[in-house]
Amino acid sequence: MISVSGKNWEEINISKRLIDKLMINNGFSHILSKLILYNNFNEEEIFSIDNIVEFTNPFIKKNDFKIAVDIFYKSIIKKEKILIVGDYDVDGCVSTSLLVNFLKELKVDNYYYIPNRFTDGYGASIKVLEKLIKKNQN
């Protein structure tokens, strides 16, 4: 495979049997098992790998987040027009796009705005929200 920069990438072939054995014996993912085998980890290094990932919801105890989710859910059910104020960095643009497409799939009318950091400042300010509400009431 050729990368965007024109470099040739080749996947190194590793025995499927060895990968499966490492996966079963240690509970590792396929890709982690391949990386371990490719880098010739010894037994001590393999046993030292902490493969437990715990996911926690950082919003679980935040009442404002629960209220926002409830408002969002009710707006979707009622098919109300939803304003999405995004962000201009990569994750902000991607999350805005995902949310816009999700709402389109649900046939919920929505519009989005990515604030200009020079004229709007950072984030969803009252000034920006008032301007967008006024503009989209028509």
N, C-alpha and C positions, 0 to 999 in steps of 0.2 A: 504494500500500500504506500502511496506517495502522500506525504503531508503537505499542508498548505505552503510550507517554506521550501518544498521541493525535495525534502529528505526521504529516503526509502526506509520504511518501517517493516520489520519482519517479526512475526510472532515466533517465539522460540517454542519448539515442540517439546513437551514434557509428557511422559507416560501418563495416560489417563488412569491407569491402575494405581500409580503412585499418588496422584492427586486425590483419587477417591479414598485411598487408604488414610491419607493425612486428614481429609475431611471427616471421615467416619470416626477415626481414633481421637480427634481433638475438637470436633465440632466447628471447624473452620469453614469459611466460605470457599467457593471454588477459586476465586481470584487470590485470596490470601494464601491458600495452599500452593498455588502456582508460584507466587512470589517467594514463599519460603523455600520451595524446591529449587527455583532458579538461583537464589542467593546462597544455596548450600548451608542452610542453618543446621547447626548441630542439635542434638537432643536437648541440651541444657537451654539453648536459645529458644527452641520450640516450646518447652515447658514453661518458660518465663513469659510467654505471650499471654496477656490478659485479653481474652476474646469476649468479655461480657460487656455489652453495650446497654446502658439503661437510658431510656427516653423518659423525660419528665416534661410535663406541660408547664411552662413558666407562667402561664396565665391562669392556672387553676384557682388561685386564691385572689385574683384581681376582679373585684366587683364591676369595675368599669368595662372590662373585657366581656364579662357575661352580659351586661346590659347592651353593649354594642352588637354582640352576636344575636341577641333577641330582636333588636331593631332590624338588623340585616335580614334575619329569617322572616320576620313579619313583612318586610318590604318585598321580599321575593314572592311570598305567598300571595300578597295583594297585587303583585305585578306593578309596583310603583317604580317610577323612574329613579335610577340610582346614579349618584355622582361618585366616581372613583378618582381620588386625588393621588396620583402616583408619585414617583421619584425619578430623577434623571440619571441615577447610577444604574449599573447593569442589573442588579437584583430588583431594583425598583421598577425598571421598564419591563422585565420579564414577569414579575408578579402582577403588574397592572394588566399586561396582555393576557395572562392566564385568567384573571378575574373577569375581564371584558368578554373573553371567549366563553367562559363558564356561564355568565349571565345571558349571553346570546343564545347558547344552547338551551337554556331554560326559557327563552323568549321573554326575557325581562329587559325592558328599555333601559339603557344606560349610556352614560357618556363619561369620558375621562379627561383629565387635565394633568399635564406634567408641568409643575411650576418652574418658572425661569428664575434661577437663583439670583440673578442680577436685578430683575424688576419685581419679583414676588417674594424674594427672601427664601428661607428654608422652611419646608413643610407647609401644612395646610393652615394658613393664618386666617383670621376672621375676614381681613380685607380680600383675600383670594376667594374665600367661600362666598362672600357677598357678591363679588364681581361675577362669579360663575353662576350663581343662582339667578341673578338678574338677567344675565346673558341667555340662560337656557329656559326661562319662563315662557318664552315666545313659542 
